[in-house]
Amino acid sequence: MADNLPAQAEIVIVGGGIIGCSLAYHLTKLGRRDVLVLEQGRVTSGTTWHAAGLVGQMRPTRTMTRMSRYGIELYRTLEAETGQATGWKACGSVNVASTPERVVELKRTVARARSFGVEIELISPAEAGRLWPLMRTDDLLAAVWLPGDGKANPADLTQALAKGARAGGARICEGVRVTGFAHKNGRAVGLETTAGNIACEAVALCAGQWSRDLGRKAGVTVPLHSAEHFYIVTKRIPDVTPDLPVMRDPDGFIYYKEEVGGLLMGGFEPVAKPWGMGGIPEGFEFQLLPEDWDQFEPLMRAAIHRTPCLETAEVRQLLNGPESFTPDGNFILGEAPDCRGLFVAAGFNSAGIANAGGAGRLLAEWIVGGEPSVDLWDVDIRRFAGFHGNRAHLRERTVETLGLHYAMRWPRYELKSVRPLRRSPLYDRLEAKGARFGARMGWERANYFAPGAGEIPYSYGRPAWLPYCLDEQRAAREHVAIFDQTSFAKLLFQGRDALAVLQRLCANDLDVAAGRMVYTAMLNARAGFESDLTVIRVGDTAFLLITGTAQATRDRDWILRHVGDAVAILTDVTSAWSVLSLMGPQAPALLARVSPDDLTESALSPGATAEIDLGFARVRAARMSYVGGPGFELYVPTEFVASVYDALADAGPELGLKDAGYYAIDALRIEAGRRAFGAELGPDETPLEAGLMYAVKPDKGIDFIGRDALLRQQERGPAKRLGLFALDDPAAFPWGGEGILRDGKPVGEITSAGYSAKLGRAVVMGYVRGDGPVDRDFLLGGHYVVDIAGNQIPATPLAKPPFPG
Ligand SMILES: Cc1cc2nc3c(=O)[nH]c(=O)nc-3n(C[C@H](O)[C@H](O)[C@H](O)COP(=O)(O)OP(=O)(O)OC[C@H]3O[C@@H](n4cnc5c(N)ncnc54)[C@H](O)[C@@H]3O)c2cc1C
């Protein structure tokens, strides 16, 4: 064990839970032999050994679902491969609904599952009762049956992965604690342990709830927090057989599985109980927390209602074990942006057993290949920033995120905790005008403006905020609307070699005159979007990069990892600049009222920027519009923005100026055919597929990243293409994620949906996949429908965006 600790290894994995063992297993499958797992206790001794072992397939996105389905395939075959039992049983799962909203949610899940190729069936309460006879069904409205779901024994499964890893050449050392890290030139090059130092080329932090504090020792933010997490196990109950499916009753926040002839019942209470505020106590591995029946009471009450047999069943144990939760409920995967060679897989939000197979494989591919092999944005560590590591923030958020598991997945759902956090200087002004805010990367942003106070309730149908949003859209199309877009991430890139670096990173040509603004993609070697952004050349050797609110860490990381020996410095200047967008036909007239500068199109052409007087301030004005039509973006030093906004607001009423929010931006940009990162654009989509070749300059004379792959794809034709559709039924209200069927066959999902004030119906975007290359004729031909919770709504493919029309 510790005596055999080598002085060096190629890849060292910290943590012998299911994630660390899965990573080791997959690294050896990729041919890596010099893999060392260090575990402070014994394999499985963290959270893994006391997990319930439910393994479901469905995840919110296509990639994540593919990942969990891979895990199931692995768990099915692992015992045969390694000779170690895993307890895997494909018992299927039944999810029940007792409220009308939950029925809609189930129907939406069915549509999405079919689109992802997952076997699923909407069943009646009576059928659910036949599959799960102990359950009360008189108050149920519907259920779904997923025959491919299952359960496993987490400790055995982990031992099987460990055995497979050892067979592939990995070494696992137990009883060795990692206490620190060695760095050189921003890279992790070794570890300090209780048994001596180890040199290595890469480190993977798979240390479960210990990962946050351990990450801190390496200068890396791993935002997770522990919460107490419970289930009971009963003694034997008649009629409970090993084949009993897993059952979930999300309206009661509870789940069940068979366990040694009895029931294991646990859940996700809406108000959770954080744990470990002062750090994880020394020597905690292999320990549990004291029972807390008060905290468990809402779950127990719901369970006695759903399964009356629990009233008299003998409870063997109320298990209380801590698990780690993240600020958005998704796990954390990838190479840390602040430390090369240090990888993280942690924060599994009580789904680490189900996700271990896929996460282990994807991180192994990332370590070996140097980049993620597919779009992992939902779980990518770079979706967080340093502030997410604040412990008070994490503690408060965890109270909310544990319950997200079974909470209604309302479209455009906003979390409530740790808000308001990042605020534009205009926050109070906008709030006073009725702004209803949503949060992105901690920023409060107006979604829409409505009279009165209080929240407008969520819904799956036409939302009550729609009339306000349509008014804002009309203002932007017919008069002028003002949007506070201060949350944009802004990066200043400057230095002798700044242009050369950007020319290699960007698909468009950035060698433009100072003052010009260029919309461009940054592509990966597969020609997929790492980012889409606008770049203003502010001087010969200086560029201001304006990118998505959520992309600050990601884009910074992507650029810095490609700077190499070049002379260029990147500074995050997000807090230094506010952004106001003035959009609509009256925007030029409004600016003319507050600025003496010539802003006519001959003086400031599309894509040009200029420093102008505005009120008593100096701002940079760009003639540019993301929402379509005439418009300006105003870049204002943060401390001046309140005065600039007041000057515009004073001059605006006669011109029909209206405050507008992000829901309007979204609907307007879809109507104008503009794409968004994280929706239409991501690492798995190319400019050819996304219809953005106009922003690519293959002939600019520089071999930019992704160019070759893009040209190859152009030759053979893309396997999918982005379509724009208008739904034929004006009453239909899609939200995104709904399946698209072409001639009756699932071909993709809606990536973005908006309700167009101009057309009086929903306009949506989504990729259409084909068996062979998908050209424009294929895209625009065919008969399309969109599946909204089981309703097949005919959709018309649009050859061009409805706006300007
Ligand atoms: C009550 C409960 C029920 C659950 N039910 C399910 C379920 O049904 N389905 C599901 O998918 N998930 C479930 N989970 C979640 C699942 O258990 C976890 O997500 C998963 O076990 C996390 O695995 P891990 O490898 O990341 O962490 P861990 O299992 O905690 O492993 C991390 C390891 O790192 C070691 N370590 C930490 N620091 C160091 C150090 N400095 N040096 C060396 N070693 C170190 C620890 O000792 C530990 O063994 C449940 C969790 C709980 C608490």
The ligand as an SDF file (V2000), in Angstrom:
LIG
                    3D

 53 58  0  0  0  0  0  0  0  0999 V2000
  -27.9160    8.9040    0.7040 C   0  0  0  0  0  0  0  0  0  0  0  0
  -27.3730    8.9400   -0.6780 C   0  0  0  0  0  0  0  0  0  0  0  0
  -28.0350    8.2740   -1.7100 C   0  0  0  0  0  0  0  0  0  0  0  0
  -27.5250    8.3180   -3.0060 C   0  0  0  0  0  0  0  0  0  0  0  0
  -28.1750    7.6360   -3.9990 N   0  0  0  0  0  0  0  0  0  0  0  0
  -27.7050    7.6850   -5.2620 C   0  0  0  0  0  0  0  0  0  0  0  0
  -28.3630    6.9750   -6.3090 C   0  0  0  0  0  0  0  0  0  0  0  0
  -29.3520    6.2910   -6.0920 O   0  0  0  0  0  0  0  0  0  0  0  0
  -27.8910    7.0870   -7.5820 N   0  0  0  0  0  0  0  0  0  0  0  0
  -26.7990    7.8360   -7.8620 C   0  0  0  0  0  0  0  0  0  0  0  0
  -26.4210    7.9220   -9.0200 O   0  0  0  0  0  0  0  0  0  0  0  0
  -26.1400    8.5020   -6.8700 N   0  0  0  0  0  0  0  0  0  0  0  0
  -26.5600    8.4380   -5.5990 C   0  0  0  0  0  0  0  0  0  0  0  0
  -25.9040    9.1110   -4.6000 N   0  0  0  0  0  0  0  0  0  0  0  0
  -24.7590    9.9380   -4.9490 C   0  0  0  0  0  0  0  0  0  0  0  0
  -23.4760    9.1540   -5.0730 C   0  0  0  0  0  0  0  0  0  0  0  0
  -23.2770    8.4030   -3.9300 O   0  0  0  0  0  0  0  0  0  0  0  0
  -22.3220   10.1150   -5.2610 C   0  0  0  0  0  0  0  0  0  0  0  0
  -22.6110   11.0540   -6.2590 O   0  0  0  0  0  0  0  0  0  0  0  0
  -21.0590    9.3970   -5.6540 C   0  0  0  0  0  0  0  0  0  0  0  0
  -20.8100    8.3370   -4.7560 O   0  0  0  0  0  0  0  0  0  0  0  0
  -19.8900   10.3420   -5.6750 C   0  0  0  0  0  0  0  0  0  0  0  0
  -18.7400    9.6050   -5.9580 O   0  0  0  0  0  0  0  0  0  0  0  0
  -17.3170   10.2880   -5.8860 P   0  0  0  0  0  0  0  0  0  0  0  0
  -16.3470    9.2810   -6.3360 O   0  0  0  0  0  0  0  0  0  0  0  0
  -17.3690   11.5920   -6.5690 O   0  0  0  0  0  0  0  0  0  0  0  0
  -17.1290   10.6550   -4.3340 O   0  0  0  0  0  0  0  0  0  0  0  0
  -16.7460    9.7530   -3.1100 P   0  0  0  0  0  0  0  0  0  0  0  0
  -17.4240    8.4480   -3.1390 O   0  0  0  0  0  0  0  0  0  0  0  0
  -16.9340   10.5580   -1.8860 O   0  0  0  0  0  0  0  0  0  0  0  0
  -15.2140    9.4650   -3.3380 O   0  0  0  0  0  0  0  0  0  0  0  0
  -14.2300   10.4510   -3.1210 C   0  0  0  0  0  0  0  0  0  0  0  0
  -13.0660    9.7720   -2.4480 C   0  0  0  0  0  0  0  0  0  0  0  0
  -11.9820   10.6860   -2.3520 O   0  0  0  0  0  0  0  0  0  0  0  0
  -11.2860   10.3810   -1.1810 C   0  0  0  0  0  0  0  0  0  0  0  0
  -10.4860   11.5530   -0.8130 N   0  0  0  0  0  0  0  0  0  0  0  0
  -10.9410   12.7660   -0.4570 C   0  0  0  0  0  0  0  0  0  0  0  0
   -9.9250   13.5960   -0.1710 N   0  0  0  0  0  0  0  0  0  0  0  0
   -8.7950   12.8820   -0.3770 C   0  0  0  0  0  0  0  0  0  0  0  0
   -7.4240   13.2050   -0.2470 C   0  0  0  0  0  0  0  0  0  0  0  0
   -7.0260   14.4270    0.1410 N   0  0  0  0  0  0  0  0  0  0  0  0
   -6.5230   12.2620   -0.5310 N   0  0  0  0  0  0  0  0  0  0  0  0
   -6.9100   11.0160   -0.9250 C   0  0  0  0  0  0  0  0  0  0  0  0
   -8.2080   10.6550   -1.0330 N   0  0  0  0  0  0  0  0  0  0  0  0
   -9.1460   11.5910   -0.7810 C   0  0  0  0  0  0  0  0  0  0  0  0
  -12.3820   10.0930   -0.1930 C   0  0  0  0  0  0  0  0  0  0  0  0
  -11.9170    9.3290    0.9190 O   0  0  0  0  0  0  0  0  0  0  0  0
  -13.3770    9.3380   -1.0370 C   0  0  0  0  0  0  0  0  0  0  0  0
  -13.2510    7.9460   -0.9460 O   0  0  0  0  0  0  0  0  0  0  0  0
  -26.3640    9.0630   -3.2830 C   0  0  0  0  0  0  0  0  0  0  0  0
  -25.7090    9.7220   -2.2570 C   0  0  0  0  0  0  0  0  0  0  0  0
  -26.1930    9.6650   -0.9490 C   0  0  0  0  0  0  0  0  0  0  0  0
  -25.4810   10.3740    0.1290 C   0  0  0  0  0  0  0  0  0  0  0  0
  1  2  1  0
  2  3  1  0
  2 52  2  0
  3  4  2  0
  4  5  1  0
  4 50  1  0
  5  6  2  0
  6  7  1  0
  6 13  1  0
  7  8  2  0
  7  9  1  0
  9 10  1  0
 10 11  2  0
 10 12  1  0
 12 13  2  0
 13 14  1  0
 14 15  1  0
 14 50  1  0
 15 16  1  0
 16 17  1  0
 16 18  1  0
 18 19  1  0
 18 20  1  0
 20 21  1  0
 20 22  1  0
 22 23  1  0
 23 24  1  0
 24 25  2  0
 24 26  1  0
 24 27  1  0
 27 28  1  0
 28 29  2  0
 28 30  1  0
 28 31  1  0
 31 32  1  0
 32 33  1  0
 33 34  1  0
 33 48  1  0
 34 35  1  0
 35 36  1  0
 35 46  1  0
 36 37  1  0
 36 45  1  0
 37 38  2  0
 38 39  1  0
 39 40  1  0
 39 45  2  0
 40 41  1  0
 40 42  2  0
 42 43  1  0
 43 44  2  0
 44 45  1  0
 46 47  1  0
 46 48  1  0
 48 49  1  0
 50 51  2  0
 51 52  1  0
 52 53  1  0
M  END
$$$$
